[in-house]
Amino acid sequence: MQLRSDSLLDDDLYLLLIEGCKNLDIKLSAQQVQNIAKFLVDLQKWNKTFNLTAVRNPRDMIINHILDSFSLNKYISGNTILDVGSGAGLPGLPLAIANPNKTFTLLDSSGKKN
């Protein structure tokens, strides 16, 4: 199953995300869900060029990337968070989407290592 920008999340992926968030006690607005979907579309796009993650299936991306990132949410304190070694933007970008009132800085090396 491929995520497309014109249909960002099909019903099954949407329900998987919403149920996972519910289990983690995370409430997302419609805009936040859309932003997560856009992130996944971009991750798939750039993954083809830069091999950012071995996870390719959108369902697995939601479980292994988005919901795993969200599992850290309850441990975040303060308003300024530094994600060191974020690589593909994980977990920093999903957490930033879920916490728009906090400031996230993502830091990674300047180039892909061989």
C-alpha positions as CSV (number, residue, x, y, z in Angstrom):
1,M,0.0,0.0,0.0
2,Q,1.4,3.4,-1.0
3,L,0.5,6.7,0.6
4,R,-0.3,9.3,-2.0
5,S,-0.5,13.0,-1.4
6,D,-4.0,13.2,-2.9
7,S,-5.4,10.7,-0.4
8,L,-3.1,11.1,2.5
9,L,-4.4,8.4,4.8
10,D,-6.9,5.7,3.7
11,D,-9.5,4.7,6.3
12,D,-7.5,1.7,7.7
13,L,-4.4,3.8,8.3
14,Y,-6.4,6.7,9.7
15,L,-8.1,4.3,12.2
16,L,-4.8,2.7,13.1
17,L,-3.3,6.1,13.9
18,I,-6.4,7.3,15.9
19,E,-6.6,4.1,17.9
20,G,-2.9,4.1,18.6
21,C,-3.1,7.7,19.8
22,K,-6.1,6.9,21.9
23,N,-4.2,4.0,23.6
24,L,-1.3,6.4,24.2
25,D,-3.7,9.1,25.6
26,I,-2.8,11.5,22.7
27,K,-5.4,13.7,21.2
28,L,-4.7,15.0,17.7
29,S,-6.8,17.7,15.9
30,A,-7.7,17.1,12.2
31,Q,-4.9,19.4,11.2
32,Q,-2.4,17.4,13.3
33,V,-3.5,14.2,11.7
34,Q,-3.1,15.8,8.3
35,N,0.4,17.0,9.2
36,I,1.3,13.4,10.3
37,A,0.0,12.1,7.0
38,K,2.1,14.7,5.1
39,F,5.2,13.7,7.1
40,L,4.6,10.1,6.1
41,V,4.2,11.0,2.4
42,D,7.4,13.0,2.5
43,L,9.2,10.2,4.4
44,Q,8.2,7.7,1.7
45,K,9.3,10.1,-1.0
46,W,12.7,11.0,0.4
47,N,13.3,7.5,1.7
48,K,13.6,6.4,-2.0
49,T,16.5,8.8,-2.5
50,F,18.3,8.8,0.8
51,N,17.3,5.4,2.4
52,L,16.3,7.1,5.6
53,T,14.5,4.1,7.1
54,A,14.2,0.4,6.4
55,V,10.5,0.6,7.1
56,R,8.6,1.0,3.8
57,N,5.1,-0.1,4.4
58,P,2.8,2.8,5.5
59,R,1.0,0.6,8.1
60,D,4.4,-0.3,9.6
61,M,5.5,3.4,9.4
62,I,2.5,4.4,11.6
63,I,3.2,1.7,14.1
64,N,7.1,1.7,14.1
65,H,7.7,5.4,13.6
66,I,4.7,7.5,14.5
67,L,3.2,5.6,17.4
68,D,6.7,4.6,18.7
69,S,7.6,8.3,18.7
70,F,4.4,9.2,20.5
71,S,5.1,6.6,23.2
72,L,7.8,9.1,24.4
73,N,5.3,11.9,24.8
74,K,4.5,11.3,28.5
75,Y,8.2,11.6,29.3
76,I,8.6,15.0,27.8
77,S,8.8,17.9,30.2
78,G,9.6,21.5,29.6
79,N,8.9,23.7,26.6
80,T,12.2,23.3,24.7
81,I,13.2,19.9,23.5
82,L,16.4,18.8,21.7
83,D,16.2,15.6,19.6
84,V,19.9,14.6,19.0
85,G,20.5,12.2,16.2
86,S,17.0,12.5,14.8
87,G,18.0,11.0,11.4
88,A,14.7,10.8,9.5
89,G,13.1,13.3,11.9
90,L,12.1,10.7,14.4
91,P,11.0,11.0,17.1
92,G,11.2,14.8,17.0
93,L,8.9,15.7,14.1
94,P,5.9,13.5,15.2
95,L,6.3,14.8,18.7
96,A,6.5,18.4,17.5
97,I,3.3,17.9,15.6
98,A,1.6,16.4,18.7
99,N,2.9,19.2,20.9
100,P,2.5,22.5,19.0
101,N,3.0,24.5,22.2
102,K,6.6,23.2,22.6
103,T,9.7,24.1,20.7
104,F,11.6,21.2,19.1
105,T,15.1,21.3,17.7
106,L,16.3,18.3,15.7
107,L,20.0,17.8,15.4
108,D,21.7,15.2,13.2
109,S,25.0,14.9,11.3
110,S,25.4,17.0,8.1
111,G,25.7,14.0,5.8
112,K,24.7,10.5,5.3
113,K,27.4,8.1,6.4
114,N,28.3,5.1,4.3
